[in-house]
Structure formats: structure tokens, C-alpha cells
Amino acid sequence: MRVLFATAEAYPLAKTGGLADVSRALPMALARRGVDVRLLLPCYPRALAEIEEPQIVAKLDPMLGIADATLVAGTLPGADLPVWLVDSPMLFRRDGGPYQDESGRDWPDNALRFAFLAHAGAGLAMGQTRVGWKPDVVHANDWHTGLLPLLLSLEATPRPSTVFTAHNLAFQGNFGLETWPSIGVPEHYDVADAIEFYGQVSFLKAGLRCADRVTTVSPTYAKEILTPDFGCGMDGDLRRRGTDFCGILNGIDDDLWNPVTDNHLPQTYSASSLSGKKTCKLVLQHELGLPINPEIPLIGFVSRLTGQKMVDVILSAMPWIAARGAQLVIDGEGDPALEAGLLEAQAAYGGQLAVTIGYDEPLAHRLQAGSDILLAPARFEPCGLTQLYAMRYGALPVVRRTGGLADTVVDATIRSIADRTATGFVFERANVAGLVSALDRALTLFREPLTWRRLQLNAMAQDFSWDASAAKYIALYSEVSGMPWPQIAGAAYDAEQVLEMERLRAR
């Protein structure tokens, strides 16, 4: 089975969030199961610098007014995974990030940039770039590749089957209707039905409506976004998909995120020997200028600094956290107002709050290893990865019961502690009272070393690898393409049964 995995970012070639981690780990898990999978993403400067053994393998035909473009082939660093970079210097070789300039403003031509990526992907999928490889399935991810299923739906058969994964419905790739002539969709196409969204062009809607199958990244989020409260205006489009839509839980790369082998840590450790975690805590306190004391509970937060992640609520809870004698370490970037608020709070709570603005991958690993508690609250959360990393590193997560957080963290109640299923602390209300109620329970149990150690061992024993989820994606690919269900070690069901179970969970 051949799968083209199209994405806007993949670690370490480009990363702004969890999409990059998924776009590395899932294709690698698929490849381990015999799938011939190739990554496709833009040729950003960092991607070109990081890719191994790059070489130009094709000149792309002129399209969308862009004549100077090539396809660069190579392999993902640290993995035997083929990568294709769509190289248009005019569109992608820029300072700044994948979607924004150095001042944090969206690139004004993002519609053209990601339409070009989609057209290049469609040409590759249809064999028009003459690289000697054609996919059976094209798996497009998030709004940046939303036009790809639409473009392939316009092709005469035979064409590859298409799967579209919505990682976060809040990011939709909506542009003014004036961009319509520049994105290369035929004028006769039914705009209102597949791509028009309240007077705008929506790349996300194109993916949701035109792909053969649609997924999202957790069963609970799949249920939530069928409702107006969480659907971000797309709930009706998703309900129309019926059984063509399901939620498959994300996993983590358990090679990259492994406290036993993590070379970002000052000392590695395992569930059977947690002394290294104590060292990581003391080193982190020293590194960030906090009082060095193993008895002080250290709370970590590493994520985008946005309202979705409840950073405003964390700021409001800081006086309570300080009064409880805890330390809080934050690493992330995002809303400038929230960044400024955190820096002001750091000045006010010196010795108890350390803030690093700007995502730092090595620091993120050290933060997970050094923290006793990991804050991962959210007003909504498609899946979330930081709480999964936290459990693997023995940092107990504090989360709100929503989306993938509800699917992955078991609240520490009297019963769940007794039966050894508790892995963290869960609250309901998206406000300070809700967050503080869960943190209060966590800090209380932190003072009970035997109970705390039991919770850590429960959390570290969880298996959030991609094994099970990769099998479900292969089942989906098999169903949509009509290709035989591959033999997978330990698989107890055929493709139809696996997908039916996921759809039942999503309803």
C-alpha cells in the first residue's frame, strides 16, 4: 500500500505545534507496518537545511502563475522515511515561520502558498511529476492541505483515494472570496457547496466536504465537533459525512519522548528508578533561577500561549499557586497580550514563576522530566500531546474534561487510586475555580509520597504509542482504497470491524 502524507509541518523540518509531531510519528509507525509512505510538505529554509541527502528529482510544471518550482527528495533526519519538499523560493523560502512573518503577522499570500502545495500534491498523486511513484491513498492534514482532496475529486478515475484529518477545527484557512481566482479551482466548480464559508473561501471546508473519508484526532473530540458548541461552524458539514467520519486517537513518538533514552535530559530515568527525575527537577530549578528544593512542588506548562489553552485562567490562578508555595515553569509563545501578562507575573512572583517566551524543544523535554505536575488545561482540545508526554515522564497532568484530554487522563479519585487506574487530575469548569480545585487535589497528594509514587507508576505504565492508532489508519486506508487489509501483528479484527468500532465510539 502506497500513501502520500501531505502536511504543512513535520518535526524537525518545521514545527509550530502538535501537527509536526504527528506528521513525523504516524508516518514512521505506518512504515514499520509495511506501508510505503512518503511525506510531502513545503520547502521552508529549515526543512531544506535539515533534510538528509536532498536532491532535485523533478521540475514542476508552471501553475498558479509560479514557473520556478521543483520537487526535492530526501529522507527525514533520524528516520528512514522518504520526504518530498515542494520548493518554490518565491513562496516558501522566507525568514519567519511557516504561516507568519517575523513579527507574527500572517503571510498575506497564504492562500496562494498552500494552494500551490495542494496543486503540487495533486500532480504528484496523479503521476504527472514523473517520479516513478503513485500513491493508492492521499492523506491530507489540516486546512493547509484542504484543497488537495478537492482537486483530486475533480480528476477522472482512476485516482488515489483521499483521507482528510482535521487536527483542530479552530484553524480553518479562511480567505476572502477575492482569492478565488488565484487558487486554481475551476470557475464552474460549485463554490457554495464545497468551499464557500460565510462569504469566504475555506480550505478546511474543502477537505471536510471533498475527501473520501474524514477523521479527527480523538473519539471525544469527534463527538464534540458534531455540535454547534464545538464545531466552529463546520458541525453541519461533519454531520453530513455520517459514517464517513470518525475519531482516531493520536499517539506519541515513544522513541523521541522516552525518559530512559532522552539525550536532552541531565540524567535519564525509568519507572523502576525515579532518582534521575529528582535530578532533572533540581537542574531545571537551577537553570531557570528558581530556589533549588526537591520538596517544593514544581508545576510545568509547555504549550501555545492562547485562550484555548486557558493561559488567562492560569494567570488568574497564580496568586493561589504562589500562596500554596509551589513553583510554576512556563515555556511557549502565542498571544502577545498573554506573553506580556506572564512576564509581568514573573516580575511579581520572582522565585516562584519562570517564563520562557518562544518554544524550545530541548527545554520542553527538560520541563516534562523536571516537573511534578504538568498543567494541560483547555477550553477545547482535539487530542493534546503534552499530557501524554507528561505521563510518560512521570509528571502528573492536570486537565479539563474535554476532547482528547478526557480520552487519555483518568482522574485521581478514591476509587481510581485504589484500583491503580488513576493517572492525573481532571476538572470540569473552564475557570479559575475549576483549575484550582484540581490543582488543590494534586498538591495535597504530592505531600503523600507513597500515593504520589503509585500515581506516577500508573501514568508511566500507559501505552500511548502509535501502534494501535496506526493499525486503525491502515484499516481506514484499506477500506477507502479497496486494497486488502494488511496483516498486522496482534490485530484481532479486519478493517471493517476496526472502523466500525471507531465510529461507534465517535457517536
Disulfide bonds with the S-S distance in Angstrom:
none
